[in-house]
Amino acid sequence: MPVLLRLPVLPSFINNGLLNNLMKFIKTWRWFGPNDPIKLSSIRQMGVDGIVTSLLQIPVGEVWPLEAIEERKAMIEAAGFPYGWQVVESVNVHDSIKRGVPDREQFIENYKQTLRNLGKGGIKIVCYNFMPVLDWVRTNYHHQLPDGKETVCFDFIELAAFDLYLLKRPGAAQDYTIEIINKAKAVFEQFSNNEKKRLQQTLMGVLPGTSKTISLEEFRQALSQYQKIDTERMRENLYYFLKQIIPVAEQEGVKMAIHPDDPPFPLLGLPRVVSTLADLAAIIKMVDSPSNGITFCSGSLGARFGNDVTVIARNIALRVNFIHLRNVTQLSDGSFIEADHLNGAVDMPSVMLELIGEQKRRASQKSLDIDIPLRPDHGFRMLDDFNRETYPGYASTGRLKALAQLEGLEMGLRKTKT
């Protein structure tokens, strides 16, 4: 396992309780814009420092106008958040860039202009991902827990059933063991038409924050465009993109933060290049710049067997520009369930300690980016969340509980680990 950017021993004065009390992570909340049923006025009551949002109304690949950026920024500032619009999540990368086809040049130029406009608008952190065709993938948005709460989950057998018997992707059987194929067939044969429709709609949502889905035929066509793109080629396309945009980000004082693949392993024949410590180390080395950074997502990385999320945090902490904290329960067949933030496969106290240590290191070097934004990533649907429709994983009460858990954990560690 590669070792990258290992943290130095901290000066003794950095370890005192006084400095611990002076520092904290910036608590942020993902807000999907004016159409989000959770209003800014409600979020402000939660003690949130800043907002994470995106201009979802602008099609992927088009330039974000400065006027639209300033309008959204003013809306957030008017609600009274101390740190205002803290992070963009996401400026999505056009599929032509991911596939490396000739018209990527225009989309890269558009991306550069969007970064320039964000810089002029004072928005300095941009979360993005390099996942092909689909964004984060789950098979069930309403998995019920024994106590009545709902969470989202990824069932590997259901994914295989969709791939083999509903999508009927050419060559799909080569990606599964005989045991998985037999289990998937049994599951699919028991599905009602409504269950098949639910699975299709869940798997084929295009963008977070929207209800848009694509047809099976459109999906097959999109997948077919990646048939000749393996992991190496995908990584080359990411490298090309970063070489073009990072100099612009540097000029504008913008810090990019690539989000890990979710889930962090190949599926539906698509390549993955942001799934492991080795992947993240390679990305950081592609363009050596503070503007070429990482969104550290404990839940995404924690869904892959073999990923030690604490070790990953320790080794890439220097380039963490944005933090997502979430936990998962792993199942032996590759499935996972989003769990309570403090209980799951991720050792959250150890991860938090690594991130706190990085903040101390930055303080010791008088770095300008000490205030690292953190948000609770997803949350249970619980209590009055059942009385309103929200985007999957983004119920308000469940996320508020997660925010409180993480804030308490952070404060406790800062006060006791002196």
N, C-alpha and C positions, 0 to 999 in steps of 0.2 A: 504494500500500500504506500503510495507516495506521501512524502511529508513536505508541506508547502507553507511558507510564511509562519513558521512556528513562533509563538510569542516569547519574547525575552523575559528574564526574571524582572519583576517590577521593583522600582526603587521603594525603600521602606516607607517614605512619607506618603506614597500613593495608597498604602494599605491602611491608613488611619480612618477611624470612623467619621471624622469631620468631613473628609472629601467624599466618602460614601454618601453622606447625607446631602451633599451639594449636587450630586449627579443622579440622573434617572433617564430612562428611555422615554422618548416622546410617545405618549399613548395616542394611537390613531384609530380611525374607524373607516371601513370602506362604505362609501355612499355612492349609490348608482345614479345620482342626479335628480332633477326635479320630479321624475316619475317614480322615484323610490318611495314606497309606502312609509318608510321610516324617515321622518322629517328632520331637518337640521336642528330645529328647536328641541326635539326630543333627544337627539344625540348630544346636544350641548349640556343637557341635564345629567348626562352620564359621567361627566368629568373628563371628557376626551379633550386632548390638546390640539389635535389637528385632523384634517380630513384627507382620505385617500379616495380619489375619484378619477373619472375618465370622461371624455366627450364621446359617448357611445353613439351619438346621432351622426357622427362623421364616418362615412364608409372607410373600411380598412384600405390603406394605401394613399388616401387623399391628405393634403396638407391641413393641419389644424390652424385656422386663421387666428391671428393675434387677438382680434376682437372677441372671438368666441372664448378664448382662454381667459381674457380679462373679465368677461361677463361672468364666467363661472367662478373665478377667483373672488370677484366682488360679492357674489351671492354668499360664498362661504365666510368671507370676512365680516359681512353684515350680521352673521349669526353669532359672532363674538368668540370664535375659536382662537386661542392665544397664538397658535402656529399656523392658522389659516389652512390653505391648500398645501399640504405637506408633500404628498407623493402622487404622481400620476400612475394609475394602474388600470389599464395599460395603454401604451401606444403600440397597437398590435402590428406585427411584421407581416407584410403582404406575402402570400404564398409564392409568388414569383421569385422573391428573394430566397425563400427557403429551398426552392427547387433549383435556383441558379440559372434560370432561363433568361434570354436576352433582354426582355423588358424590365428586368429587375433594376436596371440603371435608373430608370425614371422613378421607380418607387423608392429607391435609395435616396435620390435627390429630394423627393417629397419628404422622406423621413428626416433628412438633414434640416430642411426648412422648418419642419415641425419642432425640432429641437431648438433651432434658433428662436422661434417664436415663444417656446416655453421659457427659454433663458431670459428673453426680454420681459416676459410676464412674471419673472421671479419664481418659477417652479423649477426646482433644482434636482429632483430625484425622479427617475423614470423606471418603473418596473415593466418588464416585457418578457415574453417567452419565445422559444423557437420550436414549439411543438407543431408538427405537420398536421394539416387538415382540421383536427379538432383541438379544442382547448382541454381543460381538465375533464377526465372521463370517470363517470360512475354508472352503476347499473340500477341503483334504486335511490331516489331522493327521500323516501318515506319509510325507512327501515325502523320498525318499532322496537324499542328496548323494553325489558321486563317491567320497568317502572312507569311506562306509558309515554316517555319522551320519544321523539323521533330523531334519527340521524341519517346521514347519507353513507352509502357503502358501495364497495366494488366487489362483485361476485364473479370470480374468474370463470366458473362453470357457466353462468348465464352469459358472460361475454362470448365464450366459445360457442354456446348454443346460437346466439345471434349471428356470429361470424360464419358458422358452418351451415346453418339451416334456414336462416332468414335472409341474411345478406348474400350467402352463397358465394363468397369471395373465391376466385380461382386460386388454387394452391393452398387454401387455408388449412386443410388437413395436415399438411407438412409441419405446421407450427404447434401441433398438440400431440400429446401421447395418446396411445390407444385408450388408456384409462380415462383420460379427460374427454375424449371423443364419445365414449360410451356413456359417461355421466351427462354430458351435454345433450346427447340424443334423448336420454330418459327425461331430462328436465324439459326439453322443448316439446316432447310429445304430451306432456302434462299441461302445457301452457294453454290457456284460453286465448281467443282472439284479442280480448282486451289486454291480457298480460303481454302478448306479443307487441301490441301497439304501444303499451307503456314502456317496454324495454327499448323499442326502436326510438321513441321520442326522447327517452332519457339519454341514450348513447349518442344521439345525433344532433344535440343542441350545438349551435355553431359558436356563439359568443356568450360569456357570462353577462348577466344583466339583461338578457333578451330572452324571448320565448321562441325565437326563430329556429326552425329545424330544416333539414334538407331531405329530399326523397332518397329512397334506396338507390335508384339509378344515378342520381347526382353524386351520391356518396361513392358508389363503385367507380364512377368516372374520376372523382378526386383521388381515390386510392390508386387507381391505375397510373396516375402521373408520377407516382413514387416507385414504380416497379424497378426502375434502373438506378434508384438512389439508395445506396447503402449507407452505413454509419460513417464511413470515411468521407464519402461525397457530401453528406449532410454537414459534417464538421468543417469541411472546406468551404461550404457555402456560408456557414456562420462566421468563419474567419474572414472571408471576403467582406461580409457585411460590417463586422467590427472594425476592420481596417479603414473603411469608408466613414463610419459615423463617429467613432471615438474622438478623432481630432476635432470635429465640430462640437461634440459634447464638452471637450476640454476648453475650447474657446468660449463657450457660453457658461462655464461653471456648472454644467449639468452632470450628474452622476447616474450612469446606467446601472441597472440591477437586474440581471437575468434570473428568471424564476426556474427552478428545477422542473423537469418533466413530471407530469401528474396523471397517472402513476409513473414511477421511474423505471419502467421496463418496456421492451417492445410489445406492441399489440396491433392487431389488424394489419400486420405486415409492414408497419411504419417504423422507420429508424428513430432511435433516441440518442441524444448526445449531451444531455444535461441531467444525468441520473445518478452519478457516483462521485466520490471524492476525486477520482482520476479525471473524470469529465470536467469538474469544476476547476481543478488545477490546470488542465489544458486550456480552458477558456481564459483564465487569468493570465496565462503566459502568452496567449495569442497577441494581445496588445497590452504592454506593460504600462498601465495608467490607472490612477485612482478613479478615473471616470469609467473604467471597465470593471464593474463590480457585480456583486451577487445579491439576490434576494434570498436570504437564508430561510427556507421553509421547512421546519422540522417535520411537519406532517407528510409532505410530499416525499422527502428523503427517507422518512421512517417507514414508508410502505414497502420498501425493498429489503428482502432478506440479505444480510451481509453488510448493509449500511449501518455503521456505528455513528449515529447522529452527533454524539458528543465529540468524537474524534474529528468528524467533518467540521464542526464548529471551530474546534481548536486550530485546525490547519488552514481555514480560509477566512478567519475572523478579520484579518486586516483589510479584506475587500468586501466585507458585508456593509452594504449601503442601506439595507431595508430588512426588517425582520418580520416573518410570519411565524407564529407559534400555534401549533395544533398537534394533537396526538392521535394515534391509531392503534387498533388491536389487529395484529396480523394473524391470519389463518394459514394452515399448512399448505393449502392448495394454491396460494398466491392471492387469495381474497383478503380484503381488509375492511374494517368498520371504523369510522371516525369516532373516537372515544372522548371521554372526559379529558380536559386539557392536562390534568396533573396525573393521569393514570393511563398507561398504555405502553407500547413498545419503546417510546421515547422517554429517556430519563430526563424529565424536564428540569429538575433542580440542577443537574450537572450541566445541561445545555445553557441554562440561564447564567450559571457561574462563569462559563467560558465567555459568554457575551459581555457580562459585567467586567471580566478581566480585560477584554479588548477595549472597553470604554475607558478603563483606568489607564491602559497603555497609551491611548490617544491623548488623555489628559496629561500624562507625563511628558509627552512630546509636544504639548501645546498645539495639538491638531485642531483644525477649524471644524471638523465633523464629529465632535464629541456627542452631539445630540442625535443619536440614532433613532429613527422612527420604528415603532413596533406596533403591530396590530394583532388582536386575536383572530386567527384564521378559521372561519366557520364557527359553528356552535349548534348545540341541540335546539330542536324545536320543542318548546315547553311552555307551560302555563298559558298566558294570554297570546302567545305566538300562534296558537291554533285559531285565533279569531281574526287573523289577517293573512293575506297571501304575500309572501316575500320570496326573493330569489333563493333557490335551493342552497342550503348551508348558511344562509345569511339572516336567520331570524334574530329579532332584537333581544329578547330576554335571554336566550341561550348565549349569545355573544357577550351580553353584559355580564353574565355569570363568569364566562371565560376571562373577560377583562379584569374582573375583580380577583379571580384566582391568580392571574399572572401578576397583577400589581402587588398583591399580598406576598406572593413568592419572591418577587424582586425586592420588596422592602425588607422582608425577613432575612434574605441572604446578604443584603448590603449591611444590615445592622449586626449580623452575627459573624460573618466571614470578614473579619477586619485584619 
